[in-house]
């Protein structure tokens, strides 16, 4: 029995992820965003800020929507850097997670004041750690992440007997999905990082795979590998 893929990412990343996974696997993909991203208000004052720190594509999207000026940006991973470039910023991709980004910044010690633009729910305590190490760093919340329920189609897929593959991209989404999901379907989780895997641990899943790197290409590879393994389970010897 061929599996279905359930994508829980918010707009605008969710539809793009669904299309990429459908192309890579040839499987049906169901979308049920578990977060809604909204601007938290106007941008903070940026006078004197030399460089932005962006740790998610959502930060880049909201910054552009709020009409932010074209400042240089240091970003977690290439996907965030691409979103920042699309917003008109000169972006540099650093480490793929908060720990790697902080390590990169402490090693390179960029000149000038830094501003970390983030969501209300954020991990890593980046600005405080940089400030404690002697860098000039501040932070501002520019977007909210509202939790959303599973839609009817996602609930139906979870209640069915057909295998369901669920890629999870953030600890918060993984924890929320674990709270909501009561699967009867054989459930196969693909986590973007060990932190995401830990958040998904309460799920009664048939398998849990961690991507080899915290980025979109590695997630697609991990999903494709999971599809092959799950489809192989149903083949006669």
C-alpha positions, 0 to 999 in steps of 0.5 A: 500500500502506497503511503501518503505524505502530510505536510504541516508547515505554515504558508508560504513554506508549506505549499512549496514543501508539498510541491517539492515532496510530490515531485520527489516521491510521486505520492499524494501530499496532504497539507494541514498547516499547524502554525499561522504566521502573522506580523507582531506589529511594526518593525523595531527601530533599526537606526545604528544596526549594521547587520540583521540576524535571521533564523527562519524564512518566516522572519525574512518574509515578515521583514519584507512584508513590513517594508524593512530596509535593505540591510545585510543579513546573517542567516541560519542555513541557505533556505533562510538566506534565499528567502532574505535575498528574495526580500532584497537583502544581501544575505550570508548563510551561516550554520544550519541551527542556532548553535552553529550560527552562534559559534560562527558569529563568535568566531568571526565577530562581525563589526557593528550592531546586530539585530536578531529578528525572530518569532515570539516562540524562539529557541537559542537565546541568540542575542543574549549569548552574543552580548554576553560574549562582547558583541553588540546584539539586540533582538526584536519579535516581529511575528507571532506563531499561532497554533492551528488544529489539524484539518479534516483531511489530515484527521481522516488520513490519521484515522485510516489504515494507510501508511502516513509519512510526516516530515516535521521541521521545528520542535514547536510544530512537532510538539503540537502535532504530538499533542493533536495526533491520535493515529490509527495509520502506520505513522512514519516521522521524519525530523529535521533535527534531534531537537525536532525528534525529541519533541515528536517522541511522545507520538506512537510512530512506527519509525522516526528518522532524523535528516542528515542535516537541518536543511530542505534538501536533506529532509527531501532525501530522508523522506524519499528514503522513508518512502522506499523503506515503507513501500518495501515493507508491503512487498512480498518476498 
